[in-house]
Amino acid sequence: MLLSKDPLLRNGHLLAVSSLASAGLGAVFWVLATRWYDDEIVGVSYSALSMTLLLAGVGQLNLNDFLVRFVPSAGHHTRRLILTCYAVSAGVSAVAAFGFLMLVPMVAPELDFLPSRPPPDTPCS
């Protein structure tokens, strides 16, 4: 039998397959990007994407696990709890992004295009 009848096990397997498919498509994307664009542009773009993902991870403050733990017991305070978590996450993300953009010239000079404009020599219009 391909999929289990147990919903929890089936969902776990489907999540694993989804992660593998996402990783595979991401790898194919970067292979094609290196064939279609200059290596330097792909490297800088990958650096910018990696930094964006890092800042997003920092900004969420692992509040998704907090919500999984406390939403079921929040009762009528659920909406306020969720909105507070969103506000805190957005605030921390904004501060982290602002701090990173201010530090870009010192930490990663090759990403100094981020605060103002697209990177030079890119074929986007």
C-alpha positions as CSV (number, residue, x, y, z in Angstrom):
1,M,0.0,0.0,0.0
2,L,1.4,3.4,-1.0
3,L,-0.2,5.6,1.6
4,S,-1.1,4.6,5.1
5,K,-4.7,4.7,6.3
6,D,-3.6,6.5,9.5
7,P,-4.1,10.2,8.8
8,L,-1.2,11.3,11.0
9,L,1.3,8.9,9.3
10,R,-0.1,9.9,5.8
11,N,0.3,13.6,6.6
12,G,3.8,13.0,7.8
13,H,4.7,11.2,4.6
14,L,3.1,13.9,2.4
15,L,5.1,16.6,4.3
16,A,8.3,14.7,3.7
17,V,7.5,14.3,0.0
18,S,6.6,18.0,-0.2
19,S,10.0,19.0,1.3
20,L,11.9,16.8,-1.0
21,A,10.0,18.2,-4.1
22,S,10.7,21.7,-2.9
23,A,14.4,21.0,-2.4
24,G,14.6,19.3,-5.8
25,L,12.9,22.2,-7.6
26,G,15.1,24.7,-5.8
27,A,18.2,22.8,-6.9
28,V,17.0,22.8,-10.5
29,F,16.3,26.5,-10.3
30,W,19.8,27.3,-9.2
31,V,21.4,25.0,-11.8
32,L,19.4,26.8,-14.5
33,A,20.2,30.2,-13.1
34,T,23.9,29.5,-13.3
35,R,23.5,28.5,-16.9
36,W,21.4,31.6,-17.9
37,Y,23.1,34.3,-15.8
38,D,26.7,35.3,-15.0
39,D,28.1,33.4,-12.0
40,E,28.7,36.7,-10.1
41,I,25.1,37.8,-10.4
42,V,23.8,34.4,-9.3
43,G,26.2,34.4,-6.3
44,V,25.1,37.9,-5.2
45,S,21.5,37.0,-5.7
46,Y,21.9,33.9,-3.7
47,S,23.6,35.9,-0.9
48,A,20.7,38.4,-0.9
49,L,18.2,35.5,-0.7
50,S,20.0,33.8,2.1
51,M,20.2,37.0,4.1
52,T,16.5,37.5,3.6
53,L,15.7,34.0,4.8
54,L,18.0,34.5,7.8
55,L,16.3,37.8,8.7
56,A,12.9,36.2,8.3
57,G,13.9,33.4,10.7
58,V,15.2,35.9,13.2
59,G,12.1,38.0,12.9
60,Q,9.6,35.2,13.6
61,L,11.3,34.6,17.0
62,N,10.0,31.0,16.9
63,L,6.6,32.4,17.7
64,N,4.9,29.7,15.5
65,D,5.8,27.1,18.2
66,F,4.6,29.5,20.8
67,L,1.2,29.8,19.0
68,V,0.9,26.0,18.6
69,R,1.4,25.7,22.4
70,F,-0.8,28.5,23.6
71,V,-3.6,29.0,21.1
72,P,-5.6,25.9,22.1
73,S,-5.7,27.2,25.7
74,A,-6.1,30.9,25.0
75,G,-9.9,30.8,24.8
76,H,-11.4,34.1,24.0
77,H,-8.0,35.7,24.1
78,T,-6.9,33.8,21.0
79,R,-7.3,36.8,18.6
80,R,-5.3,39.1,20.8
81,L,-2.6,36.5,21.3
82,I,-2.2,36.0,17.5
83,L,-2.3,39.7,16.7
84,T,0.3,40.4,19.4
85,C,2.6,37.7,18.0
86,Y,2.2,39.2,14.5
87,A,2.9,42.7,15.8
88,V,6.0,41.6,17.7
89,S,7.3,39.6,14.8
90,A,6.7,42.5,12.4
91,G,8.5,44.9,14.7
92,V,11.5,42.7,15.3
93,S,11.7,41.9,11.5
94,A,11.6,45.6,10.7
95,V,14.4,46.4,13.2
96,A,16.5,43.5,12.0
97,A,16.0,44.5,8.3
98,F,16.8,48.2,9.1
99,G,19.9,47.1,11.1
100,F,21.1,44.9,8.3
101,L,20.6,47.5,5.6
102,M,22.6,50.0,7.7
103,L,25.4,47.4,8.2
104,V,25.5,46.2,4.5
105,P,28.3,48.5,3.4
106,M,30.6,47.2,6.3
107,V,29.6,43.6,6.5
108,A,28.8,42.7,2.9
109,P,29.9,45.4,0.4
110,E,28.9,43.3,-2.6
111,L,25.3,43.7,-1.4
112,D,25.4,47.5,-1.2
113,F,22.8,47.7,-3.9
114,L,20.1,46.4,-1.5
115,P,19.1,49.7,0.2
116,S,18.6,51.6,-3.1
117,R,18.3,49.8,-6.4
118,P,18.7,46.5,-8.3
119,P,22.2,45.2,-8.8
120,P,24.0,46.6,-11.9
121,D,24.3,44.5,-15.1
122,T,21.1,42.6,-14.4
123,P,18.8,41.9,-17.3
124,C,15.6,43.0,-15.5
125,S,13.5,46.0,-16.5
